[in-house]
Amino acid sequence: MVMVGTLIAESLRDGAVIEGISFVTTRLARADMGNVEAGQPLTWTFIEFEIADDDAELLARALERALQRQGGWYCDFRSDDETFVVFADRTFRYPRGDRAGRAHAIEYGRSVGVPEGQLDWPV
């Protein structure tokens, strides 16, 4: 099975390294989507990717160490069955369609400064 997600390049800490995981990049794009008031740059680099579901835990742990703590950053990725939402130092993992699991991740996201309009990962 495959996990798909989007990583914002600007969400990574300076010097962060994610290695040992095979990524398939499915799309690269840049757009003005950031919330400057939340401490985010205006222009973001979107990296849409696929990974093997066997690498999902490894990616979550790597992102916990790599994502910036300030600015409300996270990375979400999912399979048909499961969702991961990763923040600096914290991961939420729940079955797709689990509204309670999603609500816990959203509540945490708000607590670390994710702007309301960015709490929009798929159910």
C-alpha positions as CSV (number, residue, x, y, z in Angstrom):
1,M,0.0,0.0,0.0
2,V,1.1,3.6,-0.6
3,M,0.9,6.7,1.6
4,V,0.5,10.1,-0.1
5,G,1.1,13.5,1.4
6,T,2.4,17.0,1.0
7,L,5.4,18.5,2.7
8,I,6.0,22.2,2.7
9,A,9.8,22.7,2.2
10,E,9.7,25.9,4.3
11,S,8.4,23.9,7.3
12,L,11.8,22.2,7.8
13,R,14.2,23.5,10.4
14,D,17.5,24.8,9.2
15,G,19.9,21.8,9.0
16,A,17.1,19.2,9.1
17,V,17.8,16.0,7.3
18,I,15.3,13.3,6.4
19,E,17.1,10.2,5.0
20,G,16.7,6.5,4.6
21,I,13.1,6.8,3.2
22,S,12.4,6.3,-0.4
23,F,10.1,9.1,-1.7
24,V,8.4,9.3,-5.0
25,T,7.9,13.0,-5.8
26,T,4.6,13.3,-7.7
27,R,4.5,17.1,-7.9
28,L,6.5,20.2,-7.0
29,A,4.9,23.6,-6.9
30,R,5.3,27.1,-5.4
31,A,2.5,29.4,-4.4
32,D,1.7,32.3,-2.0
33,M,-0.2,30.3,0.7
34,G,1.6,31.3,3.9
35,N,0.2,33.2,6.9
36,V,2.8,35.9,7.6
37,E,1.0,36.8,10.8
38,A,1.5,33.3,12.1
39,G,5.3,33.6,11.4
40,Q,5.2,31.7,8.0
41,P,6.8,32.9,4.8
42,L,4.2,34.0,2.2
43,T,5.6,31.7,-0.6
44,W,5.7,28.0,0.0
45,T,7.3,25.1,-1.9
46,F,4.9,22.1,-2.0
47,I,6.4,18.7,-2.3
48,E,3.7,16.1,-3.0
49,F,5.0,12.6,-2.4
50,E,4.3,8.9,-2.1
51,I,6.0,6.5,0.3
52,A,5.6,2.8,1.1
53,D,3.2,2.4,4.0
54,D,6.0,0.4,5.7
55,D,8.0,3.7,5.9
56,A,5.2,5.7,7.5
57,E,6.4,5.4,11.1
58,L,10.0,6.1,10.1
59,L,8.8,9.3,8.2
60,A,6.7,10.4,11.1
61,R,9.6,10.1,13.6
62,A,11.9,11.9,11.1
63,L,9.4,14.7,10.7
64,E,8.9,15.1,14.4
65,R,12.6,16.0,14.6
66,A,12.7,18.0,11.3
67,L,9.7,20.3,11.5
68,Q,10.0,23.8,12.9
69,R,8.3,24.4,16.2
70,Q,7.2,27.9,15.5
71,G,4.8,28.9,12.8
72,G,2.2,26.2,13.1
73,W,3.9,23.7,10.8
74,Y,2.8,20.1,10.2
75,C,2.9,17.4,7.5
76,D,0.0,15.1,6.8
77,F,0.1,11.9,4.8
78,R,-2.4,9.1,4.3
79,S,-3.3,5.8,2.8
80,D,-6.8,4.6,2.0
81,D,-7.0,3.3,5.5
82,E,-4.9,5.5,7.8
83,T,-3.9,9.2,8.4
84,F,-0.8,10.6,9.9
85,V,-0.6,14.2,11.0
86,V,2.9,15.1,12.2
87,F,4.0,18.2,14.2
88,A,7.4,19.0,15.7
89,D,7.7,16.4,18.5
90,R,4.2,14.9,18.1
91,T,2.3,12.6,15.7
92,F,-1.3,11.8,15.4
93,R,-2.2,8.5,13.7
94,Y,-5.8,7.4,13.2
95,P,-8.0,5.4,10.8
96,R,-9.3,7.4,7.8
97,G,-12.8,8.7,8.6
98,D,-12.2,8.7,12.4
99,R,-13.6,12.1,13.2
100,A,-12.5,11.9,16.9
101,G,-8.9,11.2,15.9
102,R,-9.0,14.1,13.4
103,A,-10.5,16.4,16.0
104,H,-7.6,15.6,18.4
105,A,-5.1,16.5,15.8
106,I,-6.9,19.7,14.9
107,E,-7.2,20.7,18.6
108,Y,-3.4,20.1,19.0
109,G,-2.7,22.1,15.8
110,R,-4.6,25.0,17.1
111,S,-2.7,24.8,20.4
112,V,0.6,25.1,18.5
113,G,-0.5,28.0,16.3
114,V,-1.7,26.4,13.1
115,P,-3.9,29.0,11.4
116,E,-7.6,27.9,11.2
117,G,-7.6,27.8,7.4
118,Q,-4.7,25.4,7.4
119,L,-6.4,22.7,9.5
120,D,-7.8,21.2,6.3
121,W,-6.3,17.8,5.8
122,P,-8.7,15.2,4.3
123,V,-11.0,13.2,6.6
